[in-house]
Amino acid sequence: MDSIWKPCGVNPRFFRSSSCGPERLLDPVHSSELTGAPHSVRQSCPSHSVPRTPSATWPDCRARVSVSSSSRVARWEQRTRKLSGALGSPYVACYVLGGVILVLNALRSHWFTQAMRNQPRMDSLDTPTAYQAGLVLLGAGSVLVLSSFSALGFTGTFLGDYFGILKEARVTKFPFNILDNPMYWGSTANYLGWAVMHASPAGLLLTGVVALVYAAATLYEEPFTAEIYRQKASQSRKSR
């Protein structure tokens, strides 16, 4: 039996039967052994099966939790002002929430990377051209995220309008003059680029989940932001 598995160079627990022993990948939990094998091994033993383990599904749950939780806290604060009252200032409260969001985002990125590393690679993406395309996506996403942060500032980026911290008017300069919600879509481009660079079908799936979560968030945030700045403009005209 051992001689049957030696040409493949992988643990027989992965497979049932096929040309090099396997029919399908059965144990993706241990797929790091396969993805770490030489390219010729991965070609002879295809590694693009659909992810089946919890390691690929945890990050999408965490993505939904991190975005929805911060939005719920911000809406609760907007209704009650209890967080600002407890911390003595809306600015302090906004900075605390922003710090929590940053930590959650860092953890989400870590979980995202770990999920990709624990899952099989896609041979069709495991090429220099795809890797370079991933780098371009990562670069473009980073430009959108950083320029958005520069335009909005910390409080504008981290839901300061829910704390009553508003700018004189809605920001319309780059990158907001070319794209709505550039922070969200820049972040999505970063995840997509990272997934392509890792030739990861699990990463592509999770990027889709992240994009859906961001799209859902904009359905509430866009009307809210438009309304509060409409009210601010109306009050400014009345006070003149």
Order of alpha helices (4+ residues) and beta strands (2+ residues): alpha-alpha-alpha-alpha-alpha-alpha-alpha-alpha-alpha
